[in-house]
């Protein structure tokens, strides 16, 4: 579970943190959070500065996050249940750009997309049978929920589901 952390820095360190965070396009809190996570992941290695120019976080940061949240993402039975499970770890989902983004509850830092964790927004909507609570993406919700049963995985070839005379052609 996440807990707030208060760090007192000398004025010159605070100024450097702000400059470097701005150069990477993020808030000082987000920049410090990512630096600490990277530094604590491998105590013997120097923490490289995170780069917000990348659309998604570095893979080393995603692996532990995926492992931490995998059971909760797979076991949740509803949006409310999922949000409660995420909050237990200090995270929450919010809509962002037609997908869901994972945010830290303590720092409000955007960490990754739901799809980076192995579950797309559409897959979760189909599983729960309802749109994500909040400003809904009507077109996405309609397409994702169309002709599906909550909890069921859609067929990759729906036009072949009722075909009884499928012919397999193999090369000699």
N, C-alpha and C positions, 0 to 999 in steps of 0.2 A: 504494500500500500504506500502511496506517495504521501509525503509530509512536506509542508512549507519549510524552506531553509533560508535563513537570513545570514548574509555574508557582509561583513564590513570591509571595504577596500579603501586603501589610501586614495586621495583625490587624483593622483596621476594615473593610478591603475583604473579607476572609474572612467577617467577621460579616454584612456586607451581602449577600454572595453567598448565605450560608446562609439568611438571612431571605427573600430574594427567591425562592430555589429552593423553600423550604417553602411560600411563598404560592402558588406555581404547581404544587404537588403533585409535585415531583420532587427528586431528589438534587442536591446542589451540583455534582457531577461532570457529571451529565446537563445541568443548566442551563448550566454553563460551556461544555460541548461545543456545545450548540445556539447559544449566543450567539456563540461563535467562528466556527462554520460560517456563521451569518448575516452576521457582520461581514466575513468574508473573501470572501463571494460578491460584494459590491459595495463596494469600498474607500471610495467617496465618501459612502455612506449610513450613517446611524447605525443600529446594530443594535437593532431593537425586541425587547422581552422576549418570549420564547416563552410561549405559553399552553397549559398541559396540559389546560385545560378542553375544548379541542377533542379530538374522538375521534381525529383523524388529524393528522399534521404538516402544516404549511403547504405549499402547492403549490411555492413556490420551492425548498424543501428537497428535494422529491421528484424534480423534473426532473433535476438532476445525478446523483442516486442511481440513477434509472431508466437514464439514459444510461450510467453507469459499469458497471452490472450486467446490462444488456440482453443482450449477447452471451453471457455466462456462463449466464444463466437460460435462454436459448434453446438453447444448445449442450450443456448437461450431459446425460449419458446415464444417470445414476443419482443417488440421494440422496447417496452418498459423493462422487461426482464434483462435484455441486453444492456440497456443504459445503466441499470443498477449494478450489473456485473462489472461493467467498465469503470463505473464510479468507485467501486471497491478498490480498484488498482490506481485510481487517480486520473482516469481518462473519460472522455465522452465523444460521441459522434455528433457532428453537425453537417448539414448539407453545405456543399461547396462545389460549384461548377458542374452540376448534374450528377455528382457522385457524393459519397460521404467521406468526410475527412475526420481523422482522429485527432483530438485536441487534448492537451494536458490541462486538467482542472486547476492546477496550482498556478501555472504561468500563462495559460491561454495560448500556448505555442501550438501551432499546427504541426503534427508530427509526420503524418502520411495519409494516404487515401485508404479507404476500406479495402479496395482491390489489392493494395500492396500487402494486406494481411491475409489474402486468399479468398475474400468474400466481396463480390461486387454489390453495389447498391441494388441492382436489379435482382440478383440472386437472393439477397436478404428480403426484398419485398415479396418475391414469389414464395419464399419459405414461410414468412409470417402472414401472407395473404392480405396485407394492408400496406399503404404507403408509409414512409417515414413521417412521424409526427412533426409538423412544422410546415413551412412554406413548401407545399408539394409541387413536384414537377409533373403536371398533369399528363403531358404526352408520354413521358417516361413511365409513369405509373400505369397508364392505360396499356402501353405495349408490353410491359413486364408482367402484368396480371392477366392479360388477355388469354383465354382458353387454358388456364392452368388451375390445378388443384393445390390449395395451400399445403406445403410440405412435400409436394411431388416435384421431381426433377423433370423438366420438359425433354421430350425426345429430340435427338439430333436430326431425325428424319421422320417428321410427323406424317408425311405423305405415304410412308411405307408401313405405318403402324397396323393398318387393317389389311394389308396385302397378304394373301395366302399363297400366291404363286410367284414368290421371289425366285429369280433364277440367278445363280452364281456362275459367272463366266471366268474361267481361269486359263492362263496361257499354258501351252504344252511345254 
